[in-house]
Amino acid sequence: MQQPEAIIVRLGEMTLKGRNRGRFEKRMREQIANLMKAHPQATVHEEYGRVYLVLNGEPYGPVAAGLNRIFGLYSYSPALMVTPELEEIRRRALEWMQAQEPAPRTFKVTANRANKAFPHTSQELGHLVGGYILRHADGKLKVDVHQPELELRVDIRQSEAFIFSESIPGTGGYPVGSNGRAMLMISGGIDSPVAGWLSMRRGLEIEGVHFHSYPYTSERAKQKVVDLTRKLAGYTPDRIVLHMVPFTEIQTRLNQSRTDSLLITLMRRSMFRITEKLAADRRAGAIVTGESLGQVASQTLPSMQVIQDGIRLPILRPLVMTDKTEIIKLSEAIETYDISILPYEDCCTLFVPKSPATSPSLKAVERLERSLDFLPELEREAVERTERLYIREREEDKFDEYF
């Protein structure tokens, strides 16, 4: 492919949001501007629903890779940018066609004349450009208006024209942060990073909450979660805050209290209460989990109902109706799978009872919790001792003080 001179970026679903469109577009502009900081020669200008990136010699590949990590984009097209004059358009259009690999056998030309001062209509321009290409194609090209192998597009704007033939799908959704903030309960497994990615795609800014049980879980298990968070950080222009919650004492005391089949239920309830407290401090409006209905004992419908009882924040479960093969496929696409399958255990794999309850009684769980008078204090201490990390895609992790 010929080196593009510009990229046409089309904003997606967010353009349908009426009054909110301005807020979403502002967030999109910020993310695109952040991407282009690494490409100082490029310039950016915009029109309704579109952003034009003029590369000015900057490499196309890295910019395109960055666009693939910006939520809210409908599609983008690598393009040539030419002066809006017929002869120049025809010459560069032929140049673009001749650079295609593999060379198409059929084509058609579609023109859009946004600049009504241009002296030829869209239909006339299509014929004028298409005819010129045919005359210089040595009989190797044919026109097919119904199913062409390549559709050459000419877009006439106010001060320039763009020539392109490919529309690359974007990630869609809404820009990160445009729909609020949520706490992602992230383990070292496959599911929770995917749930985080899907939440970000719907415009949520996420902060991770990970429960670790050192020394039962290793530093490598902790680093695994940092690495997963770093992958997600590649989809945000800023950083992701990761809250590392010390859970050893709670987990050990619950295990020693002969909670038997209800151990997992009690652990999960405690995790949700701690996460809700952290959410209040961080002004987050929801909790996100990687739960998938029926996948494990704590993810049956009765278990989820008992575990979430008493939590006032909305609990978002993007994967709840998704099967494991679909989750794995998406984890591979976002490049978290290979990290997730590293053999470093997290706290949820410790002290698992032989027969965990799949249909726990809420009354029995509440009665048991009332007898565990140490639990509220240990949860308070866990919140106070939570370590906060700032995770960026490439930079070294930065540590903050304890809460």
N, C-alpha and C positions, 0 to 999 in steps of 0.2 A: 504494500500500500504506500502511496505517496505520503510524505510527511505532511500532516495537516497543519494549517496555519491558524485555525481557530476551532473552538468547540462550541456547539450550540447546546445549551442546557435547558431542558424543559421541566418546569416545576409540575408536580403531580397532583395527588388527591387534595392537597391543602388549598389549591386554587378554588375549590368548591365550597369553602367555608365562610363565604360572605364576609361579615364584619371581622371575623378572625383572620382573614387572609393577610392583612397588613402585618399582624403580629408574627404569623408563620413565615411570611416572606422576609421579615427582618431577621429572624433566626436563621433562615437559609442563607441570607447574604453574609451574615457573620461567619457561618461555617465555610462558605466558599472563599471568603476573604482570608480566613485562617489557612485554608489549603494553599492559597496562592502566595502566602508569605514566603514559601520555599521557592517560588518562581518569580523573582522580582521584575523580570523584563516583561512579563505578561500584563495585560490590562483587562479590566472587567467593565462591561456596561450592560444595561438591562432594558428590556421592554416588558410589557404586561405578559406575565406567565413564562418569560424566557430570560435567560442570562447568557451573554456572549463572552466567551473567554478568548481573547486574541493573544496568541502564544508569543509572537515576536521573537521566535527562535528558541523558546523554551521547549523541552522535549515533551512530546505528546503522552508517552507511556506513563510516566509518574503522575501526571495530572489526571489521566483517565483512571488510574488505580485509586487515586484519592477520591474521585467522584463516586466510585463504587462503594465508598464507605460513608457517604453522606445520605442520611435518610431524608425522604421527602422529594427526591428526584424521580420524575417519571421516565425520562430517557435523555440521552445525549447523543450528539452526532459529530464526528470529526469532519472538518470542512475546509475548503479553500475559501479565502476571503479576497474578493476582487472589487475593482471599481465598477459601479453600475452602468457600464457601457456595453452595448450589444457585442461588438467585436471582441472585447476583452473577455466577456462572459463565454462566448463561443470558443475562443482559443483555450481558456483554462478548463472548460468543461471537457474538451477533447483530451487535454493533458491528463485530467483526472481519470477519464475512461481508459486511456492507454496504460495507465499505471496499475489497473486492477489485476490482481492475481488470485485465482486463475481468471483469464480473460473471459468475460461473459459472451454468450452467443446471441442473446436477445436483450433488448432494453426498451425503456420508454423514458420520456422526459416529462416531469411534472414541474410546473412553475407556479410560484406564488408572488403576486405583485402587491406587497404591503404599501409600497411607495406608488401612489396613483399618478405621480408626475412622470413616471417612466413611460416612454413613448409607445410601448407595445403591451398589449393585453397579455394575461397569463397564457391564454391559448395560443396567441401568435408567437410568444416567446418559446413555448414548447416546440412548435414547428420549426422555428428558426434555428434553435440550438440542435434539435434532433436531426434536421436535414444537414446541417454542417458536419455533425459527427459521422453521419452515413457517407457523405462524400469523401471523407478522409479515412474511412475504415477498410478500404480495399475489398469490399464485398464480404467481409468476415462477420459483420453485424447485421442483425435484422431487428425490426421494430415488432414488439409484441405488447399491445396495450392491455392485455388481460392478465397474462402470467409471465411477465418478463423476469429473466434471471437477475437483472439489475434495474432499479428505478433511480434514475439520475434526477436530483431535485435542485431547483434553482430558486433561491429565496431573495427577492429584491427588497431591501430595507431602505431607510432614508438616505444614508450616506455610503452604503456598501452593499454588496451582494455576496451571498454564500452559495457555494456549490458542494453538495454532499450526496451520499447514496446509502448511508447506513444509519439506522436508528438503534442504539444499544439500550436495552432496558436498564433503568436505574433500580435502586433498592425499594423505591416507593415509600409509603407510610408518611410520617410527619417528622419534622426536624427534632432532634433530641432536645429535651427541655421545654418544648412548646406545650406539653400537656401535663406539666407538673413533675413532682419527684416521688420516687418510691424506694423502699428498702428491699433489696434482693437477697433472700436467704440462699447463699451460695455455698455448696459443698464442693468436694473435689470430683464429683461424678459427671456424668454426661448431660443430665437433664437441666440442671439449674443455669449453666451458662447459656444454653439455648433459650430458656425462658427469659433470661436477661436481655438477650439480643432481640427477641421478639417484642419485649416491653420497650426497649429503646426505639425500635422501629415504629412503635405507636406514639412516639413523642415523649416518652418518660425519661427523665434524668434518673439514673439509678445509683444507689449507694449499696455496696455489698456488705452483708453481715455473715461472717463465718465463725462457727463455733469449733474451737480446737481444745484438745484434751492432752496437752503436754504433761508428763513425758510419755503417755500412752500413744500419742500420735507424734510423729517425728517432725523435725524442721523441714524435711523434704515435702511432707504433706502440706505444710504451711506455704512453702514456696510454690507448690503446684497450684494452690488457689490464687496466689499472687499472679502467676503466669496466665491463668485463665482470665483473671480480671484485666490483665494487660491486653489480651486479645480483644476484649470488649471495649477497652479504652481507645482502640483504633477507630471506633465508630463515633467518637465524641471529640469536639474541638478542644476540650479542656482536659479534664482528668476524672477519674472515678475514685471516690472515697471508699476505702475498704475498712470495715470495723472488725477487728479480730477479738472475739469474745472468749475469755478463759472459762471453759466449761467443765474442767476436771473435777472440781470439788462437788458441783451439783450432780454430775454424772456418778461419781463414786458414792456419794451419800444416798442417792436414789437406789443404786444397785445394792447397797448394804441394808436397805430398809425393807427387804423382802417384798418388793413391789411386783415380782414375778411377771406374769403375762402383761401387766399394765406398764412395765418399765418404759417402753417406747412411747406410749401415749403420754406418760408424765413428762418424759424428756421433751417431746415435741411441744407440749403445752408451755413448758418453761421457756423453750426457745422463742415461741411466739410472744410471750409476755415481755421477754427481754428486748426482742426486736421492736415491739410497739413502744417501749420506753425510749429506745434509741431514735425511733422515728419521730417521737414528740420533740426531742432535742434538736433534730435536724429538719424539722418542719416538713416531713414527708407525709404524703396523703394516702399511702397504700403500702401493703406488703406483697411482694411477688415471690412465688415459690415455683419449683420445678416439678410439682406433683402431677402425676398422670393417673387417672382413675383406675384403681385395681392393680396397680403395678407391684406394690408391696403392701404389707399388713396395715401400715399407717395411712395408706392411700385408698382404702375402701371408703365408701360413702359414709357409713356410720362412724368410722374412725376420724375422718376429716371433720365431721360435724362436732364430735366431742372435743377434738384437739383445738378447733378454732373458737369454741364456746368462750365467751367472755372477752374476746378481742373486738374492739370497736372499729378499728380501721378496716377498710375493704381488703380482702385477700384475693389477689389476682393470680390465676393459675393458667397461663397461656397454653400449657401442654395437656390440660386435663382430659381432653378427648383425643389425644394423639397417641398412636402406638409407637413402640420402641424403634421399629425400623425407620419410621419417618423422623423421629428425633435424631437418630444416628446420622441419617442422611443430611440433615440440616447442620448437625455439629461438624460434620466433615466439610460442608460448604463454608462455614465460618471459621474453620481451622482451630477448633477447640477439641476435637475428638482425640487426637494423638496425645494431648496433654491429659485429658480426662481419664484415659485408660492406663496411665502410669500407675504402678502397683503400690501406691502410698495411701494407707487407710486414713479415713477421717473419723470423727468421733461417733458418727452414726453407725459405724460398723462394730463398735465396742459394746460389750456386755449385752449382746442381743439375746433375748430369751429364746428357748427352744420352740415355744409356741406362743408368739406374740398375739395379743387380742386383735381380732379383725372386726369385732362388733362390741366395743366396750360400752359399759353403762355409765352415763354421765353422773348419775347419783353415786355410784360406787367410786368413780374417780374423784369426785369432789370430797366424798367422805375420807378417802385415803389421803388426799392433799391436806385436809384439816389436821390430820395426825402428824404430818410432816412439818412441824413448827419451825424447822430450820430453813425451809425453802425460801420464804420471802426475803430473808436477810441475805442468803447466798445469791439470790437473783440481783438484789441491790448492789452487792459487792461486785458481781460480774459486770454490771453496767459501769460502775465506777472504774474498774480496772481494764476496761476495753481499750485496746490500742487502736489508734487511727492511722491508717496509711494512705498516702496519696499516690495513686497509680496512674502513670502516663504510659502511652504506647511505647516510647523509646527511652525516656529518662530513667535514671535510677529512682527507686522508691524513696519517698520522703516521709519521715516519721513525725508525728505530732505528740503532744503530751497526752497522758492518760486523761480520761474524762474526770 
